[in-house]
């Protein structure tokens, strides 16, 4: 997996996890508001396509989520605020870098496809800074992306309590800001 895709996938996956957990609440005409702190750890082998580089990725996400019904159909539009701290640690030598992300994601358009699914056009905007062990910034990724996802609405398009994530349909508009080479900045520090 390319590093930029890994970096973005971790953020998108975290967002989708929080989003999915939020949809478990019963629907109402009032906005649904939730928040919390979520932690996850994954092991990535051949990190940044470097054979033998095994990295532990520890992710802490502070999230706030709101789902607001809009329009005649009462389709829910989501708004998420994230602060994500990700520590990448080379398991062979203990070298680590830390990524700090602050972002906002929101639904720009929710479309009932008429076949039991919703297509959501989303916007994610924010800033990511990767710090070396000395606390100095080694990579940055500010800007915004637009993406689409497919949701099964469980036969009730205006009730998010039975919604189920089906598919990430892709990036509609790539990053508009500076996009430093994540692997180019991180691998030398991790390999140390």
WONORCOR-V229606 format. One record per residue. N is the residue number from 0. PHI is phi in degrees with one decimal (999 if undefined). PSI is psi in radians with two decimals (NA if undefined). OMEGA is omega in whole degrees, 0 to 359 (none if undefined). Layout:
# WONORCOR-V229606
n=N phi=PHI psi=PSI omega=OMEGA
n=N phi=PHI psi=PSI omega=OMEGA
This chain:
# WONORCOR-V229606
n=0 phi=999 psi=2.27 omega=178
n=1 phi=-63.5 psi=2.62 omega=186
n=2 phi=-64.2 psi=-0.75 omega=181
n=3 phi=-63.8 psi=-0.64 omega=177
n=4 phi=-68.2 psi=-0.68 omega=178
n=5 phi=-62.7 psi=-0.83 omega=183
n=6 phi=-59.0 psi=-0.85 omega=180
n=7 phi=-68.5 psi=-0.69 omega=182
n=8 phi=-61.9 psi=-0.67 omega=178
n=9 phi=-61.6 psi=-0.77 omega=179
n=10 phi=-66.5 psi=-0.78 omega=179
n=11 phi=-64.3 psi=-0.75 omega=180
n=12 phi=-62.0 psi=-0.71 omega=178
n=13 phi=-62.3 psi=-0.79 omega=179
n=14 phi=-61.5 psi=-0.75 omega=180
n=15 phi=-67.6 psi=-0.59 omega=177
n=16 phi=-63.6 psi=-0.85 omega=179
n=17 phi=-62.8 psi=-0.75 omega=180
n=18 phi=-59.5 psi=-0.81 omega=181
n=19 phi=-63.3 psi=-0.70 omega=180
n=20 phi=-66.2 psi=-0.60 omega=181
n=21 phi=-69.5 psi=-0.54 omega=182
n=22 phi=-73.2 psi=-0.16 omega=181
n=23 phi=-71.6 psi=-0.26 omega=179
n=24 phi=-73.8 psi=2.67 omega=177
n=25 phi=-66.7 psi=2.56 omega=180
n=26 phi=-75.5 psi=2.69 omega=174
n=27 phi=-156.6 psi=2.93 omega=178
n=28 phi=-73.7 psi=-0.27 omega=179
n=29 phi=-87.2 psi=2.70 omega=176
n=30 phi=-60.1 psi=2.54 omega=174
n=31 phi=-97.4 psi=2.23 omega=180
n=32 phi=-124.4 psi=2.32 omega=178
n=33 phi=-145.2 psi=2.91 omega=176
n=34 phi=-169.5 psi=3.00 omega=178
n=35 phi=163.6 psi=-3.13 omega=177
n=36 phi=-115.3 psi=2.29 omega=183
n=37 phi=-126.1 psi=2.42 omega=180
n=38 phi=-125.7 psi=2.53 omega=179
n=39 phi=-150.8 psi=2.62 omega=176
n=40 phi=-132.6 psi=2.31 omega=176
n=41 phi=-131.6 psi=2.65 omega=175
n=42 phi=-107.4 psi=2.22 omega=181
n=43 phi=-115.5 psi=2.04 omega=177
n=44 phi=-88.8 psi=2.63 omega=182
n=45 phi=53.1 psi=0.80 omega=181
n=46 phi=-54.6 psi=2.36 omega=181
n=47 phi=54.9 psi=0.56 omega=179
n=48 phi=62.1 psi=0.46 omega=176
n=49 phi=-98.9 psi=1.91 omega=181
n=50 phi=-55.2 psi=2.28 omega=178
n=51 phi=85.1 psi=-0.16 omega=179
n=52 phi=-83.8 psi=1.86 omega=180
n=53 phi=-107.3 psi=2.16 omega=186
n=54 phi=-123.0 psi=2.34 omega=172
n=55 phi=-90.9 psi=2.28 omega=181
n=56 phi=-114.8 psi=1.96 omega=179
n=57 phi=-105.1 psi=2.11 omega=186
n=58 phi=-117.7 psi=2.21 omega=173
n=59 phi=-119.4 psi=2.13 omega=182
n=60 phi=-118.8 psi=2.15 omega=169
n=61 phi=-99.9 psi=2.12 omega=188
n=62 phi=-133.1 psi=2.54 omega=168
n=63 phi=-128.1 psi=2.43 omega=185
n=64 phi=-135.7 psi=2.46 omega=175
n=65 phi=-139.1 psi=2.38 omega=176
n=66 phi=-121.1 psi=2.13 omega=185
n=67 phi=-120.6 psi=2.22 omega=176
n=68 phi=-70.7 psi=2.43 omega=180
n=69 phi=-131.4 psi=2.67 omega=171
n=70 phi=70.5 psi=3.13 omega=181
n=71 phi=-60.8 psi=-0.63 omega=182
n=72 phi=-81.8 psi=-0.17 omega=179
n=73 phi=66.2 psi=0.49 omega=179
n=74 phi=-66.5 psi=2.41 omega=183
n=75 phi=-79.8 psi=2.33 omega=175
n=76 phi=-112.6 psi=2.22 omega=183
n=77 phi=-95.9 psi=2.66 omega=174
n=78 phi=-139.2 psi=2.19 omega=183
n=79 phi=-127.3 psi=2.44 omega=173
n=80 phi=-117.6 psi=2.25 omega=182
n=81 phi=-126.8 psi=2.52 omega=163
n=82 phi=-128.4 psi=2.00 omega=187
n=83 phi=-119.9 psi=2.17 omega=174
n=84 phi=-111.2 psi=2.15 omega=181
n=85 phi=-124.3 psi=2.19 omega=177
n=86 phi=-109.7 psi=2.16 omega=178
n=87 phi=-104.4 psi=2.05 omega=183
n=88 phi=-122.6 psi=2.19 omega=175
n=89 phi=-72.5 psi=2.04 omega=184
n=90 phi=-68.9 psi=-0.36 omega=181
n=91 phi=-77.1 psi=-0.58 omega=185
n=92 phi=-130.8 psi=-0.08 omega=178
n=93 phi=82.0 psi=-0.03 omega=178
n=94 phi=-65.8 psi=2.46 omega=184
n=95 phi=-142.2 psi=2.69 omega=170
n=96 phi=-129.2 psi=2.75 omega=182
n=97 phi=-125.3 psi=2.32 omega=176
n=98 phi=-107.7 psi=2.30 omega=176
n=99 phi=-116.0 psi=2.14 omega=180
n=100 phi=-124.7 psi=2.34 omega=170
n=101 phi=-124.0 psi=2.16 omega=184
n=102 phi=-148.7 psi=2.81 omega=174
n=103 phi=-127.4 psi=2.32 omega=174
n=104 phi=-123.8 psi=2.43 omega=178
n=105 phi=-147.3 psi=2.68 omega=176
n=106 phi=-80.8 psi=2.16 omega=177
n=107 phi=-88.7 psi=-0.65 omega=180
n=108 phi=-150.2 psi=2.29 omega=175
n=109 phi=-115.9 psi=2.15 omega=184
n=110 phi=-117.8 psi=2.19 omega=173
n=111 phi=-80.1 psi=2.00 omega=184
n=112 phi=-77.6 psi=-0.13 omega=179
n=113 phi=78.2 psi=0.07 omega=181
n=114 phi=-122.5 psi=0.37 omega=181
n=115 phi=91.6 psi=0.10 omega=181
n=116 phi=-126.2 psi=2.78 omega=173
n=117 phi=-119.6 psi=2.42 omega=171
n=118 phi=-106.1 psi=2.22 omega=182
n=119 phi=-114.8 psi=2.16 omega=171
n=120 phi=-93.3 psi=2.07 omega=183
n=121 phi=-116.9 psi=2.77 omega=177
n=122 phi=-124.7 psi=2.29 omega=175
n=123 phi=-125.8 psi=2.20 omega=181
n=124 phi=-134.4 psi=2.54 omega=180
n=125 phi=169.3 psi=-2.79 omega=183
n=126 phi=-140.0 psi=2.33 omega=175
n=127 phi=-122.1 psi=2.27 omega=175
n=128 phi=-127.7 psi=2.28 omega=178
n=129 phi=-104.3 psi=2.26 omega=183
n=130 phi=-112.4 psi=2.45 omega=173
n=131 phi=-78.5 psi=3.12 omega=182
n=132 phi=-62.9 psi=-0.37 omega=179
n=133 phi=-86.7 psi=0.02 omega=178
n=134 phi=86.7 psi=0.01 omega=179
n=135 phi=-89.1 psi=2.48 omega=179
n=136 phi=-66.4 psi=2.31 omega=178
n=137 phi=-117.4 psi=-0.21 omega=178
n=138 phi=-159.9 psi=2.63 omega=179
n=139 phi=-137.3 psi=2.65 omega=177
n=140 phi=-150.9 psi=1.32 omega=174
n=141 phi=-88.6 psi=2.86 omega=176
n=142 phi=131.6 psi=-2.80 omega=180
n=143 phi=-141.8 psi=2.72 omega=173
n=144 phi=-133.2 psi=2.70 omega=173
n=145 phi=-119.8 psi=2.47 omega=186
n=146 phi=-146.8 psi=2.88 omega=177
n=147 phi=-124.8 psi=2.51 omega=174
n=148 phi=-131.6 psi=2.74 omega=179
n=149 phi=-115.2 psi=2.27 omega=183
n=150 phi=-122.9 psi=2.38 omega=170
n=151 phi=-86.2 psi=2.08 omega=184
n=152 phi=-88.3 psi=0.12 omega=174
n=153 phi=63.3 psi=0.42 omega=179
n=154 phi=85.4 psi=-0.03 omega=181
n=155 phi=-132.0 psi=1.48 omega=186
n=156 phi=-59.7 psi=-0.46 omega=181
n=157 phi=-97.3 psi=0.05 omega=180
n=158 phi=-115.3 psi=1.82 omega=184
n=159 phi=-75.9 psi=-0.12 omega=186
n=160 phi=-66.1 psi=-0.38 omega=180
n=161 phi=-113.3 psi=0.23 omega=179
n=162 phi=-69.8 psi=2.62 omega=179
n=163 phi=-139.4 psi=2.24 omega=177
n=164 phi=-65.6 psi=2.27 omega=179
n=165 phi=-106.7 psi=-0.87 omega=190
n=166 phi=-159.1 psi=2.47 omega=169
n=167 phi=-85.6 psi=2.02 omega=186
n=168 phi=-86.4 psi=-0.13 omega=174
n=169 phi=117.9 psi=3.03 omega=178
n=170 phi=-83.6 psi=2.22 omega=179
n=171 phi=-89.2 psi=-0.68 omega=178
n=172 phi=-139.0 psi=2.12 omega=182
n=173 phi=-68.8 psi=3.05 omega=183
n=174 phi=-54.0 psi=2.33 omega=181
n=175 phi=-93.6 psi=-0.15 omega=184
n=176 phi=-107.7 psi=-2.93 omega=177
n=177 phi=-63.8 psi=2.36 omega=179
n=178 phi=-131.4 psi=1.62 omega=179
n=179 phi=-69.6 psi=2.71 omega=178
n=180 phi=-73.0 psi=1.78 omega=183
n=181 phi=-57.2 psi=-0.93 omega=182
n=182 phi=-64.7 psi=-0.70 omega=179
n=183 phi=-60.0 psi=-0.56 omega=180
n=184 phi=-86.5 psi=-0.65 omega=190
n=185 phi=-87.2 psi=-0.73 omega=185
n=186 phi=-57.9 psi=-0.80 omega=179
n=187 phi=-58.5 psi=-0.64 omega=179
n=188 phi=-70.1 psi=-0.77 omega=180
n=189 phi=-65.5 psi=-0.64 omega=182
n=190 phi=-76.4 psi=-0.51 omega=177
n=191 phi=28.8 psi=NA omega=none
